[in-house]
Amino acid sequence: MVLDDQYAFLSGLVAADFPAGLEVLGDAAAETRAVLATIGDILDELELARDRIVKVEVHLADLDDFDAMDAAYREFFDNKAYPARTTVESKRLFGGSKVEITCQVRR
């Protein structure tokens, strides 16, 4: 994570990064929920609300997992206040993960 006067930049997080998420590897929806829960915990530590997220980048190992990721992603945001998002296919993610998420949050 990098902080400046205006933004918090959270680098790509994957379920393989944290031991509690290991059991979800291989399921795009479960990985998305696990990574977003971690992002939520980081935001709580920074005392920032989810609606402060302005940009998200999602990397999927297989773009065919888009619908599963998207359904889990939509659960994370209150009142359908979605940030700008880019979703791309990235064949080789760390630890065999299916989903990697990066975000920029206004402070």
RAPE-V724127 format. One record per pair of residues at least 12 apart in sequence whose C-alpha atoms are under 8 Angstrom apart, sorted by the first residue. I is the first residue (numbers start at 1). J is the second residue. D is the distance in whole Angstrom. If there is no record, write none. Layout:
((I & J & D) (I & J & D))
//
This chain:
((5 & 107 & 7) (6 & 106 & 6) (6 & 107 & 5) (7 & 104 & 7) (7 & 105 & 5) (7 & 106 & 5) (7 & 107 & 5) (8 & 104 & 6) (8 & 105 & 5) (8 & 106 & 7) (8 & 107 & 7) (9 & 102 & 8) (9 & 103 & 6) (9 & 104 & 5) (9 & 105 & 6) (10 & 102 & 6) (10 & 103 & 5) (10 & 104 & 6) (11 & 101 & 8) (11 & 102 & 5) (11 & 103 & 7) (12 & 100 & 6) (12 & 101 & 5) (12 & 102 & 4) (12 & 103 & 8) (13 & 35 & 6) (13 & 100 & 5) (13 & 101 & 5) (13 & 102 & 6) (14 & 31 & 7) (14 & 35 & 6) (14 & 94 & 7) (14 & 97 & 6) (14 & 99 & 6) (14 & 100 & 5) (14 & 101 & 7) (15 & 31 & 6) (15 & 32 & 8) (15 & 34 & 6) (15 & 35 & 6) (15 & 97 & 6) (15 & 99 & 8) (15 & 100 & 8) (16 & 94 & 7) (16 & 95 & 5) (16 & 96 & 7) (16 & 97 & 6) (17 & 95 & 8) (21 & 34 & 6) (25 & 96 & 7) (25 & 97 & 6) (25 & 98 & 7) (26 & 96 & 8) (26 & 97 & 7) (26 & 98 & 6) (27 & 98 & 7) (28 & 65 & 6) (28 & 68 & 6) (28 & 69 & 6) (28 & 98 & 6) (28 & 99 & 6) (29 & 68 & 5) (29 & 69 & 5) (29 & 70 & 8) (29 & 71 & 7) (29 & 72 & 5) (30 & 72 & 8) (31 & 97 & 8) (31 & 98 & 7) (31 & 99 & 6) (32 & 69 & 6) (32 & 72 & 6) (32 & 73 & 7) (32 & 99 & 6) (32 & 100 & 8) (33 & 72 & 6) (33 & 73 & 7) (33 & 76 & 8) (35 & 100 & 8) (35 & 101 & 7) (36 & 73 & 8) (36 & 76 & 7) (36 & 101 & 8) (48 & 107 & 7) (50 & 77 & 7) (50 & 78 & 8) (51 & 77 & 7) (51 & 78 & 8) (51 & 81 & 6) (51 & 82 & 8) (51 & 83 & 8) (52 & 105 & 5) (52 & 106 & 5) (52 & 107 & 7) (53 & 83 & 6) (53 & 103 & 7) (53 & 104 & 6) (53 & 105 & 4) (53 & 106 & 6) (54 & 83 & 5) (54 & 84 & 6) (54 & 103 & 8) (54 & 104 & 6) (54 & 105 & 6) (54 & 106 & 7) (55 & 83 & 5) (55 & 84 & 5) (55 & 85 & 6) (55 & 103 & 6) (55 & 104 & 5) (55 & 105 & 7) (56 & 83 & 7) (56 & 84 & 6) (56 & 85 & 5) (56 & 86 & 6) (56 & 101 & 7) (56 & 102 & 6) (56 & 103 & 4) (56 & 104 & 7) (57 & 85 & 6) (57 & 86 & 5) (57 & 87 & 6) (57 & 88 & 8) (57 & 101 & 6) (57 & 102 & 5) (57 & 103 & 6) (58 & 85 & 7) (58 & 86 & 6) (58 & 87 & 5) (58 & 88 & 6) (58 & 99 & 7) (58 & 100 & 6) (58 & 101 & 5) (58 & 102 & 7) (59 & 87 & 6) (59 & 88 & 5) (59 & 89 & 6) (59 & 90 & 6) (59 & 99 & 6) (59 & 100 & 5) (59 & 101 & 6) (60 & 87 & 7) (60 & 88 & 6) (60 & 89 & 5) (60 & 90 & 6) (60 & 91 & 7) (60 & 98 & 6) (60 & 99 & 5) (60 & 100 & 7) (61 & 89 & 6) (61 & 90 & 5) (61 & 91 & 4) (61 & 92 & 6) (61 & 93 & 6) (61 & 97 & 7) (61 & 98 & 5) (61 & 99 & 6) (62 & 89 & 6) (62 & 90 & 7) (62 & 91 & 7) (62 & 98 & 7) (63 & 88 & 7) (63 & 89 & 5) (69 & 99 & 8))
//
